[in-house]
Amino acid sequence: MHRFRLVIFMVVLSLLFPGPLQLFAVGQPLQPTPTRAATATSRGVDRYDVGAAALNVIWIPVKAATCGISAGAGALAFIVTLGAVRGWTVSAFEEGCVHDWLLTGADLRPGREGRVGPYED
């Protein structure tokens, strides 16, 4: 019980007196990050953007089905093996649900320098 009170006291103390951590957080200036929308508006809409919009009509439902099936299979495998295949469960969920849900013109445009996927070199 004494150790539990000590932990609570240290957490409250660290929240009340952040000290040097607050100086680091305040001292860093915010830098604007380039967005994908800014590059798309400067380039204009081309056939790759129109094609990506058309493909999204099919891609989104297929992606939702893939996500549901992989998440369900991962959860079932996790429960049946009592957590022994935790790594496989995470990879099944990531493969079906984490990757890009919306296709953009940049996904279809040839010469994808700077856009490296998980299985590309």
Sequence and secondary structure as in RCSB ss.txt:
>XXXX:A:sequence
MHRFRLVIFMVVLSLLFPGPLQLFAVGQPLQPTPTRAATATSRGVDRYDVGAAALNVIWIPVKAATCGISAGAGA
LAFIVTLGAVRGWTVSAFEEGCVHDWLLTGADLRPGREGRVGPYED
>XXXX:A:secstr
 HHHHHHHHHHHHHHH  THHHHHHHHS       HHHHHHHH   HHHHHHHHHHHHHHHHHHHHHHHHHHHHH
HHHHHTTTTTHHHHHHHHIIIIIS SS  HHHHSS  TT   TT  
